Every structure is written in C-alpha cells, then in structure tokens.
Amino acid sequence: MNNEFNVADFDIIMRTELFRGTARGSLQRILNVSGYELESYRSDDVVYSPTDFKRSLGIILEGRLRVAKENAEGREIVMSTLNRGSMFGAAALFNSEHEFQSKITAVEDCRIIFFSQRIVMRLIEREPKIAENYIRYLSERILFLNKKIYFLTSGTAEQRLSSFLLNNLSEYDAARLPMSMTDIAASLNISRASFYRAMDSITDSGAVEKNGKLFRIADIEKLCEFIV
C-alpha cells in the first residue's frame, strides 16, 4: 500500500467537511510545515480503542473503518462504517477525557492521515472557513446522534434500518454489511421479519442496490425519505 502523500490524497482532503470551500494554497503551505502523520493499517487492526487513541483528527485516504461501541451487556454494536474521505476523532480532539468513546477497527487495509490538535488549531486560526466548517461538522454530529437515539427507541423499522444503512454504506463502492442481518436486526431492536420487510421496501424503492451480498447506496435522497 502506498505510504506517500500524493495529489489524489490532497484532493480527498479538500473534499472533506472540514476543508470544503477553503483555499487550496493555504492548506498546502501549512502542510509543507508538517504537523500531520500518515499511517497504514491492515484489515482487523484496531485504529482507536477506548484506552489507545490520538488527540488528532483522522481522514481516511484508502479503505474503510468500523465504529463500534459496547452496550450494557458488553455486546459490540456497530455504530457506523467510515469510507474513504470520512473524518473521525473530532470529539476527542479538544476534550480532557482519558477514554475514547468507541472502538474503531479497519474493515480492510487502510491509509489514514492524522492532523494533530496543534495543526488543527493553526488551521482554524488562519482560515475562518475551516473554523465555520468545524463548528458545522460538530453540530451535524450532534443532530445525527440525537436522531440515532430516536430511531433506536421509537422509530419504525424502515427508519431504523435506513438510518443504519445511511451510516454504513457508500454511494460509490458496493460492500458487505458490517455485521449479519440477524445481528443488525438485534442491534436495531426489531424482529427479523420486520427487518427483512424493511430491507425489501428499501431495495425495491431503488434507494439501495443489492447484488448478492454486496450493497450500495444508489439514491441517497430516496434513502433519506425513509427517515423523515
């Protein structure tokens, strides 16, 4: 796997929520002074755990990551799957907690760029647009978590499954679901029959494309319509 930072990597970074709409030259100048780490991980490697994590903002350049938490019974529940271009670690960047709230594992071989707390502070100070993007990103994460709590407690089967698929599938690359359908139904607190009916409804609508055991978001607007 390529361990060198290249133009394609830079394009991915510029399309993330944090850097979207910012001046390309400004980011290039700051990166030239360093402040980032480029790391590679193999499939099943633990990237972050509750007791082993970085005070850094990570962006996936290649591969996919699985974000999971343990429930009250100690069972691991998949919260989301992060694809190329996704960010993680923002919540831990500027707090003083000694434990990370999730376990992040490589689903496949990955390359990740990490921006230290220091470099993120420098970016925010020099580029007002990055500060605005960072606040917006954190606000949207809060909304996402509030919606997730609602769907897990009182949403319909279609709302719960659509929310899960929205946060675990890509629009670009078809992939397997991050856990078995039985386990997904259990984590969403719906029966297997309700799960399969909801899945049939979603795929029949054209929102999600199914090819054997591989799934892909085919129409993100249609998928979102199941949630509202």
Phi, psi and omega in degrees: 000137183294125180256007180266143176281127186228181183297320179298321177298315181298321179297320178298314181299318182293339180269355180288164180302327185288322188253357182300129178085004180266167181285124181301318182297324181297315180294320179301317181296319181291319180294331179295337178274000181081203184105002178233160175235140177248119185236149175244144179227147176268161177307134180080357173294142175274120181274311174230140171230169181305331183248359182222098183207169180254150168276064185218160175259121182260143174231128182280122178264329175213146175092189181222151177237150175249129178255123184224155175227157175268137175275186184299333180272003181082011180271135182282125180246126178286123180269319180194164172242126182261128182257178179306131182094351179283152177251154174207161178094000184297322183293333182267355189294318186237023175249173185251014179296143181269353178234141173278147189275354182220171172247126182246122185236144177287124175282330178210175179305136186227152166238132185226137173257133181248128174258122182293163176304320181297314183290326177294320176299318180295319179297316180296319180294324186269337184232100179305327180296324179292321177299316178297316180296321182294317178297317179297318180299313180295322178297318180292327176294322178297315178299318179300315181293321177297317178295321181296318177299317179298312183295326180287339183254325186216001179285163176288168179300319180293321178295315181295314181292319179298318178298318179297313182295323180299328183259006181227356178241160179252154173280344189253315185244126175290141182208163174290154172295150186288351178205169182294157180298326177297317180291324177296315179302317180295319181291332178270357178061045174230157180289160179297322180297316178295322179299310183293325176296317180295318180296317178298318180297317182291315180289322179297331181287343184090002180291322179234136180261130180242127177227094186068240179261008181257140182231151178208143174288116181267329181213098186294328179293319178295320180296320179295332179296333177289339184273321185284000000 
